[in-house]
Amino acid sequence: MDEIKFKIALKVNDLYYFMMHHYYSKPAGIIGLVLSIGSLVLLITRWNVTDATAKMLYFIIALLFTVINPLMLLTKAKAQIQRNKSLGGGLEYILSDEHLSVCLGEERADVGWNQIIRVKDNGRELLVYMTAARAYIWPKDQLGEQYARVVACLKQHIDTGKLKLK
């Protein structure tokens, strides 16, 4: 296989989408979302509740998970892109038969194919996980025409049980 080279410079929206996906796909996020939707339903269906404290509590819960948390994640994504120049400045990736290489300027780190625990396609990005908390984010729009080659390479080198591709 010929090497596949591409460069990814994450934008705030890419990181924000990744964070939203992870927060709202974990049990805590799902419970929070259910609570917020439930609170909104209670506010709408039981608006005649006379206890102002109950109304305020429902409103705060709904506001927390539907407005405040996404805004906090957006702020965090912006701060991380500004703070970590490798995210916004771009990392070069090289996929070969031996390993996945990640390059930043003259620095290079090689990741063996067996070190990758999961690859997930979330619709907008390919997420390549080394640990549950460490992943490379490859937005599909930045992969462009190389997307098919990258997916074929991943399928060739990673066990099918670790691949969640669409």
PADOMI-288807 format. One record per residue: y, x, z of N, C-alpha, C in turn. Coordinates in pm, 1 decimal, always signed. Layout:
<atoms>
n.yy,n.xx,n.zz,ca.yy,ca.xx,ca.zz,c.yy,c.xx,c.zz
Y,X,Z,Y,X,Z,Y,X,Z
...
</atoms>
This chain:
<atoms>
n.yy,n.xx,n.zz,ca.yy,ca.xx,ca.zz,c.yy,c.xx,c.zz
-118.3,+84.1,+0.0,+0.0,+0.0,+0.0,+124.2,+88.3,+0.0
+220.4,+52.9,-82.3,+349.1,+122.3,-79.7,+423.0,+83.5,+46.9
+504.8,+175.6,+96.1,+586.2,+144.2,+213.2,+684.4,+32.6,+179.6
+711.9,-49.0,+278.5,+812.3,-154.1,+264.2,+926.9,-115.9,+355.9
+1046.6,-104.6,+299.9,+1164.4,-68.3,+379.0,+1266.2,-180.3,+371.3
+1324.7,-211.2,+486.7,+1433.6,-308.1,+489.0,+1518.4,-283.6,+612.1
+1641.5,-328.6,+603.4,+1736.1,-312.1,+714.3,+1777.5,-449.9,+763.6
+1780.8,-465.2,+895.7,+1820.5,-590.1,+957.5,+1939.6,-563.9,+1048.6
+2049.4,-633.0,+1023.3,+2167.0,-630.0,+1110.6,+2181.1,-771.6,+1167.0
+2142.9,-788.3,+1291.9,+2146.1,-921.8,+1351.6,+2288.2,-973.7,+1365.0
+2303.5,-1100.2,+1336.1,+2430.2,-1169.0,+1357.6,+2417.4,-1250.0,+1485.7
+2529.1,-1293.7,+1538.4,+2528.8,-1371.6,+1662.1,+2439.8,-1494.3,+1647.6
+2447.1,-1563.6,+1533.1,+2366.6,-1684.3,+1512.5,+2216.9,-1655.0,+1513.7
+2176.3,-1537.5,+1462.1,+2035.0,-1501.4,+1461.9,+1983.1,-1486.9,+1604.9
+2058.3,-1413.8,+1686.6,+2017.7,-1392.8,+1825.4,+2025.7,-1522.8,+1904.8
+2128.5,-1602.2,+1879.2,+2144.3,-1731.3,+1947.5,+2026.8,-1823.6,+1915.3
+1986.5,-1830.6,+1789.6,+1873.6,-1914.9,+1749.4,+1746.5,-1868.7,+1820.3
+1726.3,-1737.5,+1826.4,+1610.2,-1680.3,+1896.2,+1611.8,-1720.2,+2044.0
+1727.0,-1708.8,+2108.2,+1738.1,-1743.8,+2249.8,+1713.9,-1893.6,+2273.2
+1771.8,-1976.6,+2188.8,+1750.9,-2121.1,+2201.8,+1603.3,-2155.3,+2182.5
+1541.3,-2094.7,+2083.8,+1399.5,-2118.8,+2057.8,+1316.3,-2083.3,+2181.0
+1345.6,-1967.9,+2240.5,+1267.2,-1925.4,+2355.7,+1296.5,-2007.9,+2480.3
+1419.9,-2042.4,+2500.7,+1452.2,-2119.1,+2620.9,+1392.1,-2259.1,+2615.0
+1407.2,-2325.8,+2502.9,+1362.6,-2463.8,+2493.7,+1216.6,-2478.1,+2450.5
+1145.3,-2366.3,+2434.2,+1002.1,-2376.6,+2407.4,+919.1,-2336.4,+2528.8
+983.6,-2292.8,+2636.1,+916.1,-2257.7,+2761.3,+914.6,-2379.4,+2852.6
+822.5,-2384.0,+2947.8,+813.1,-2500.1,+3037.7,+944.8,-2534.5,+3109.0
+1016.2,-2435.0,+3158.1,+1141.2,-2464.0,+3229.4,+1243.1,-2530.9,+3136.7
+1253.1,-2482.7,+3015.4,+1346.1,-2542.1,+2920.2,+1305.9,-2682.1,+2879.5
+1175.7,-2702.4,+2862.3,+1127.0,-2835.0,+2824.4,+1151.8,-2933.8,+2938.6
+1123.2,-2891.9,+3061.2,+1148.4,-2978.5,+3176.7,+1297.3,-3011.1,+3187.4
+1381.5,-2910.2,+3167.5,+1525.6,-2933.0,+3171.9,+1572.7,-3028.4,+3064.7
+1517.7,-3013.0,+2945.7,+1555.0,-3102.0,+2835.9,+1510.8,-3245.1,+2865.1
+1389.8,-3260.7,+2917.6,+1340.8,-3393.9,+2953.6,+1427.7,-3454.7,+3063.3
+1464.9,-3373.2,+3161.9,+1552.8,-3422.4,+3268.7,+1687.8,-3466.3,+3213.8
+1742.0,-3387.1,+3122.4,+1873.8,-3421.6,+3069.1,+1867.6,-3548.5,+2984.7
+1764.2,-3560.2,+2903.2,+1749.8,-3681.5,+2822.9,+1725.6,-3800.8,+2913.8
+1641.3,-3781.5,+3015.4,+1617.0,-3888.8,+3112.6,+1744.1,-3930.5,+3183.4
+1825.8,-3834.5,+3218.5,+1952.7,-3865.0,+3285.3,+2044.3,-3944.9,+3193.4
+2048.9,-3904.2,+3066.0,+2131.6,-3979.0,+2971.4,+2080.3,-4122.3,+2955.3
+1949.1,-4138.0,+2948.0,+1890.9,-4271.9,+2935.4,+1925.7,-4354.8,+3058.7
+1913.5,-4294.0,+3176.3,+1948.6,-4366.2,+3299.2,+2096.4,-4405.5,+3301.0
+2180.8,-4314.6,+3254.7,+2323.7,-4345.8,+3249.5,+2350.8,-4465.6,+3159.0
+2281.7,-4467.0,+3044.8,+2304.7,-4574.4,+2948.0,+2243.2,-4706.1,+2993.4
+2118.4,-4700.4,+3039.5,+2048.2,-4824.7,+3073.2,+2085.1,-4880.0,+3209.5
+2127.4,-4794.8,+3298.1,+2158.5,-4840.4,+3434.2,+2305.2,-4812.6,+3467.7
+2389.5,-4834.3,+3371.9,+2531.6,-4806.1,+3391.5,+2590.1,-4890.9,+3504.9
+2523.4,-5001.1,+3536.2,+2574.4,-5086.4,+3643.4,+2541.4,-5032.9,+3782.2
+2478.8,-4914.3,+3789.5,+2453.6,-4852.3,+3919.7,+2587.9,-4834.7,+3988.1
+2596.2,-4880.9,+4108.5,+2725.5,-4878.5,+4178.4,+2750.5,-4747.4,+4250.4
+2648.2,-4672.7,+4273.6,+2664.6,-4547.1,+4346.5,+2726.7,-4441.6,+4254.2
+2850.2,-4407.0,+4280.3,+2922.0,-4309.5,+4197.7,+2855.9,-4172.5,+4204.9
+2796.4,-4139.9,+4317.8,+2728.8,-4010.6,+4332.7,+2609.6,-4001.1,+4237.7
+2531.7,-4108.5,+4225.1,+2416.6,-4108.4,+4134.4,+2463.2,-4093.4,+3990.3
+2569.2,-4164.9,+3953.1,+2622.5,-4153.0,+3817.0,+2665.6,-4009.5,+3788.8
+2735.2,-3950.1,+3885.7,+2785.1,-3813.4,+3868.3,+2668.4,-3715.1,+3857.6
+2565.4,-3734.2,+3937.6,+2448.6,-3646.4,+3933.9,+2378.7,-3655.3,+3798.1
+2356.5,-3775.7,+3746.5,+2295.4,-3792.5,+3615.4,+2379.1,-3723.8,+3507.7
+2508.6,-3742.6,+3517.0,+2598.5,-3683.7,+3418.4,+2593.4,-3531.3,+3422.9
+2592.7,-3473.8,+3541.7,+2590.2,-3327.5,+3556.2,+2459.4,-3269.8,+3502.6
+2347.1,-3333.7,+3532.8,+2217.8,-3286.2,+3483.0,+2215.9,-3290.8,+3330.3
+2261.1,-3400.7,+3275.2,+2263.7,-3413.3,+3129.4,+2355.4,-3308.6,+3066.4
+2470.4,-3288.6,+3125.2,+2566.9,-3192.3,+3074.5,+2512.9,-3049.7,+3082.0
+2443.4,-3019.3,+3190.8,+2391.9,-2884.3,+3211.2,+2297.8,-2841.6,+3099.1
+2202.4,-2924.8,+3063.5,+2100.4,-2884.2,+2968.1,+2135.5,-2913.5,+2822.5
+2230.2,-3001.0,+2798.7,+2262.6,-3032.8,+2659.4,+2389.9,-2964.7,+2610.9
+2476.0,-2922.5,+2701.1,+2601.8,-2860.2,+2659.2,+2620.5,-2722.7,+2722.2
+2614.3,-2715.3,+2853.5,+2648.8,-2591.1,+2923.3,+2548.4,-2479.6,+2892.8
+2419.2,-2507.9,+2901.1,+2320.1,-2403.2,+2876.3,+2328.6,-2347.6,+2733.9
+2337.0,-2429.4,+2629.4,+2354.1,-2372.3,+2495.0,+2481.4,-2288.4,+2481.3
+2590.9,-2329.5,+2546.2,+2713.9,-2249.1,+2541.2,+2695.6,-2115.5,+2612.3
+2621.9,-2117.1,+2723.2,+2595.3,-1991.8,+2794.5,+2508.4,-1898.8,+2710.2
+2410.2,-1954.1,+2639.7,+2326.2,-1872.3,+2552.7,+2406.2,-1814.1,+2436.2
+2499.4,-1891.7,+2382.1,+2584.8,-1841.2,+2274.5,+2672.1,-1727.0,+2324.3
+2729.7,-1742.8,+2442.5,+2812.2,-1637.1,+2502.2,+2728.8,-1511.0,+2525.7
+2607.7,-1528.8,+2573.7,+2518.2,-1414.9,+2597.9,+2483.4,-1345.1,+2466.8
+2456.6,-1420.9,+2362.1,+2424.3,-1361.9,+2231.1,+2541.6,-1279.9,+2178.5
+2662.7,-1334.6,+2189.6,+2782.0,-1260.9,+2144.5,+2797.8,-1131.1,+2221.3
+2780.1,-1136.6,+2352.8,+2795.0,-1017.4,+2436.6,+2689.9,-912.1,+2401.4
+2567.6,-953.7,+2376.8,+2462.0,-857.3,+2343.8,+2486.8,-791.2,+2209.5
+2534.2,-867.1,+2112.1,+2563.9,-808.1,+1980.5,+2677.8,-706.9,+1993.5
+2779.9,-738.9,+2072.5,+2893.3,-647.4,+2089.8,+2854.1,-523.5,+2169.2
+2771.4,-541.4,+2271.4,+2733.1,-432.0,+2360.0,+2631.3,-338.0,+2295.4
+2536.5,-392.8,+2223.8,+2428.1,-314.0,+2168.1,+2453.2,-292.4,+2019.0
+2507.2,-179.4,+1985.0,+2546.2,-151.7,+1845.9,+2427.0,-148.6,+1750.9
+2307.2,-119.7,+1802.5,+2191.2,-116.7,+1713.1,+2156.2,-256.6,+1663.5
+2186.3,-359.0,+1743.3,+2158.6,-496.1,+1699.0,+2250.8,-535.5,+1584.2
+2379.7,-522.0,+1606.1,+2476.4,-563.2,+1505.0,+2490.1,-464.3,+1391.1
+2469.4,-335.7,+1421.4,+2484.9,-231.7,+1320.3,+2367.4,-221.8,+1225.6
+2254.0,-263.9,+1272.6,+2137.0,-267.3,+1186.7,+2031.8,-164.0,+1220.8
+1909.9,-206.9,+1214.4,+1794.0,-119.9,+1230.7,+1718.4,-119.5,+1098.8
+1666.6,-4.0,+1062.9,+1584.3,+4.1,+942.3,+1438.1,-2.2,+984.1
+1361.9,-81.3,+913.0,+1219.5,-96.6,+940.9,+1141.0,-43.0,+821.7
+1031.5,+27.8,+853.6,+943.8,+79.4,+750.6,+801.6,+35.1,+786.4
+740.3,-39.8,+696.6,+603.5,-86.4,+716.6,+513.0,-3.0,+627.8
+415.4,+63.1,+690.8,+319.3,+144.4,+615.3,+178.7,+107.3,+660.1
+79.5,+169.5,+600.5,-58.4,+142.1,+640.9,-85.4,+187.4,+784.0
-17.0,+290.2,+829.5,-41.6,+346.1,+961.9,+27.6,+268.1,+1074.3
+153.8,+226.8,+1051.5,+231.6,+166.7,+1159.4,+360.2,+103.3,+1108.2
+428.7,+43.0,+1201.7,+563.1,-10.6,+1180.0,+659.4,+90.4,+1240.4
+755.3,+135.8,+1164.6,+854.9,+231.0,+1214.1,+989.9,+161.7,+1223.8
+1060.7,+192.7,+1331.0,+1194.1,+138.6,+1352.7,+1288.8,+257.8,+1359.7
+1391.4,+257.3,+1274.4,+1482.4,+371.2,+1264.8,+1625.4,+328.4,+1294.3
+1693.1,+413.0,+1370.9,+1836.0,+398.0,+1396.4,+1896.7,+535.6,+1375.2
+1960.8,+552.4,+1260.2,+2013.3,+684.4,+1225.8,+1897.9,+782.9,+1211.8
+1903.3,+893.7,+1286.2,+1798.1,+994.9,+1282.0,+1683.9,+964.7,+1378.4
+1703.8,+869.7,+1468.5,+1599.6,+834.6,+1565.3,+1498.0,+742.5,+1500.6
+1371.8,+765.4,+1538.1,+1264.7,+685.7,+1479.7,+1157.7,+659.9,+1586.1
+1112.0,+535.7,+1593.2,+1003.1,+499.0,+1683.8,+893.9,+432.8,+1601.0
+770.7,+477.1,+1622.6,+657.2,+419.9,+1551.1,+580.7,+326.9,+1644.2
+546.8,+211.8,+1592.2,+470.0,+112.2,+1666.5,+339.9,+90.4,+1591.1
+229.4,+119.5,+1657.8,+99.5,+99.6,+1594.3,+73.1,-48.5,+1573.0
+1.0,-80.0,+1467.3,-27.5,-219.9,+1438.0,-102.3,-286.1,+1553.9
-183.1,-207.5,+1625.3,-257.4,-262.6,+1739.2,-169.0,-290.3,+1860.6
-46.8,-239.7,+1861.6,+46.5,-264.3,+1972.4,+119.7,-397.9,+1957.2
+110.1,-457.8,+1841.6,+177.4,-585.7,+1817.5,+87.8,-696.4,+1871.3
+141.8,-774.7,+1966.2,+59.4,-877.2,+2030.0,+68.4,-1012.8,+1961.4
+175.5,-1032.9,+1883.2,+190.9,-1163.0,+1816.3,+300.9,-1153.4,+1711.8
+283.8,-1228.6,+1604.0,+387.8,-1244.8,+1501.5,+403.5,-1393.9,+1481.3
+526.7,-1441.4,+1491.9,+552.0,-1584.7,+1480.8,+663.7,-1611.0,+1379.8
+641.9,-1711.8,+1298.3,+743.7,-1759.8,+1206.0,+800.1,-1886.9,+1267.6
+925.9,-1883.4,+1310.7,+985.1,-2002.0,+1374.1,+1066.1,-2085.4,+1275.2
+1046.9,-2060.2,+1148.3,+1116.9,-2136.7,+1045.8,+1235.3,-2062.7,+988.6
+1306.3,-1993.5,+1071.9,+1425.5,-1922.3,+1028.7,+1408.8,-1770.5,+1036.0
+1318.0,-1726.9,+1124.1,+1300.2,-1584.5,+1148.6,+1152.1,-1552.0,+1164.0
+1119.9,-1426.3,+1137.2,+990.2,-1372.0,+1175.6,+1013.0,-1298.1,+1306.6
+931.3,-1326.5,+1405.5,+942.9,-1262.2,+1535.7,+819.4,-1175.6,+1554.7
+839.2,-1045.6,+1574.3,+729.3,-951.0,+1590.2,+733.3,-901.1,+1734.5
+632.9,-942.2,+1812.9,+630.6,-915.2,+1956.9,+545.6,-793.7,+1990.8
+602.7,-702.7,+2072.3,+526.8,-592.8,+2130.5,+483.1,-630.7,+2272.7
+567.2,-706.4,+2341.5,+535.2,-764.1,+2472.4,+591.0,-906.1,+2470.8
+563.9,-980.7,+2578.4,+615.9,-1117.4,+2584.8,+768.2,-1119.0,+2587.3
+829.5,-1009.1,+2632.8,+975.5,-1004.1,+2646.1,+1042.8,-914.3,+2542.3
+966.2,-849.6,+2457.0,+1024.7,-756.3,+2359.2,+977.1,-792.2,+2219.2
+1073.2,-827.5,+2135.5,+1038.8,-867.6,+1998.9,+1143.1,-815.9,+1901.2
+1098.1,-790.2,+1780.8,+1190.0,-762.1,+1671.0,+1215.5,-893.6,+1600.1
+1341.8,-919.4,+1569.8,+1382.9,-1043.4,+1503.9,+1417.9,-1008.8,+1359.6
+1345.8,-1070.8,+1265.9,+1370.9,-1047.1,+1124.1,+1411.9,-1177.7,+1058.9
+1542.6,-1203.7,+1047.5,+1587.1,-1327.1,+980.2,+1539.0,-1329.5,+835.3
+1485.9,-1443.9,+794.5,+1431.3,-1456.5,+659.0,+1537.7,-1435.3,+552.6
+1661.2,-1478.5,+580.4,+1765.7,-1461.5,+479.8,+1796.9,-1314.4,+455.2
+1774.0,-1228.7,+554.7,+1797.2,-1085.9,+535.3,+1676.5,-1017.2,+470.2
+1558.5,-1073.9,+488.5,+1440.6,-1018.0,+421.4,+1444.5,-1048.5,+271.8
+1500.9,-1163.3,+239.1,+1518.5,-1200.6,+99.0,+1389.2,-1197.0,+19.9
+1392.4,-1127.2,-92.9,+1277.3,-1120.4,-182.5,+1160.8,-1042.9,-122.8
+1187.8,-962.1,-19.3,+1081.4,-882.7,+43.2,+996.2,-965.4,+138.2
+1037.8,-1087.9,+167.0,+967.2,-1170.6,+265.2,+817.0,-1180.6,+234.5
+782.3,-1211.0,+111.9,+641.5,-1227.5,+74.0,+563.2,-1097.7,+94.2
+623.2,-984.6,+59.1,+556.6,-854.2,+77.6,+538.3,-823.1,+225.5
+640.2,-854.4,+305.8,+632.2,-828.7,+450.1,+520.7,-912.7,+511.7
+514.6,-1040.2,+477.0,+410.2,-1128.6,+530.2,+271.9,-1079.8,+486.7
+257.8,-1038.5,+361.6,+129.3,-987.1,+313.3,+88.1,-862.5,+391.6
+182.6,-775.7,+420.1,+155.2,-654.2,+497.5,+111.7,-690.0,+639.8
+182.2,-783.1,+702.4,+146.4,-825.3,+837.3,+5.9,-885.1,+839.6
-26.2,-966.5,+740.4,-159.2,-1027.7,+731.8,-267.7,-921.4,+713.9
-234.2,-815.2,+643.4,-330.5,-709.0,+617.1,-359.6,-626.4,+742.6
-259.7,-607.2,+829.6,-273.5,-513.2,+940.6,-288.5,-576.3,+1079.2
-265.5,-705.3,+1091.1,-269.2,-769.5,+1223.3,-377.0,-877.2,+1222.4
-452.0,-885.8,+1332.3,-557.6,-987.0,+1344.2,-500.0,-1125.6,+1320.8
-575.2,-1208.2,+1251.8,-527.7,-1342.7,+1218.1,-500.2,-1426.8,+1341.9
-567.5,-1401.0,+1453.2,-543.3,-1475.6,+1576.7,-405.9,-1448.6,+1635.4
-345.1,-1337.9,+1597.5,-212.8,-1301.5,+1647.7,-99.3,-1349.9,+1555.6
-136.2,-1405.6,+1442.1,-36.8,-1448.6,+1343.7,-15.2,-1599.5,+1351.3
+109.5,-1639.4,+1362.3,+148.0,-1780.8,+1358.0,+252.8,-1793.8,+1247.4
+204.1,-1795.3,+1123.3,+293.8,-1797.1,+1007.4,+288.5,-1932.4,+940.6
+402.3,-1973.6,+883.8,+410.7,-2103.0,+814.5,+380.5,-2085.6,+669.3
</atoms>
